[in-house]
Amino acid sequence: MLRMAAWRRVFVYGTLKKGEPNHHWLTSVENGQARFLGKGTTAVKFPLVVGTRYNIPFLLARPGKGTHIEGEIYEVDEAMFGKLDQLEDYPDYYDREEQQIHTEQNESIQCWLYLIRNFPDRLLSKKMLSSYHNTAEQPYNENYLESTPDDIWSDE
């Protein structure tokens, strides 16, 4: 009997979106399979800020504060899910949880998303975004792999 691979829905809001610096993680066949399902918005408001010297987008685990976050919904296989965990340094840097996401078709679906649970309160005073885009004014630093969970606590 053939065993079907488990697929999981993932909501991406930062550097994994189309046109952003880490989107190649979702398109690389060596990482597994990913299918774009559409755009979506979090049902719950969250603070989305850019932090550290690497200009990393952080979705902060403070539900109800901030804005409804815009992003993209993907369906990924187990291999890709594991690669995303590796990119996000789960569970040491980012954590993940399932959240309700509103689709463009006015449906509400459960998706995994990555967020920061342990962070300094000063991050809540940063500009809160509804949508992340890599910009020349605040460029994402490709040396992010050197980033550690401690970076979030240091001055930028």
Secondary structure, DSSP 8 states (H G I E B T S, - for coil): ------EEEEEE-STTSTTSTTTHHHH-GGG--EEEEEEEEEEEEE-EEEETTTTEEEEBS-TTSSEEEEEEEEEEEHHHHHHHHHHTTTTTS-EEEEEEEEETTS-EEEEEEEEBSS--GGGGGS---SS----SSS---GGGGG--GGGGGS--
